[in-house]
């Protein structure tokens, strides 16, 4: 179950939001809550999922690089990471 005084999603790191989202899913799957509590928890889960998605998108944007193109300008390309 999520912690009583948890932070607003916009202040959380990906790891914090994802961990709490997992707790929310477990709580909802248990089916042992009143309808109002389930709805509140569902809304919290929506916010957490949105935060995780936002942070993943930001990380993806950071993994782009500019490379010269044939016209003398630049184009965006996925960053190739060697393992």
Buried (B, 14 or more C-beta within 10 A) or exposed (E): EBEEEBEEBEEBEBEBBBBBBEBBBEBBEEEEBEEEEBEEBEEBBEBBBEBBEBBEEEEEEEEEEEEEEEEEEEEEEEEEEEE
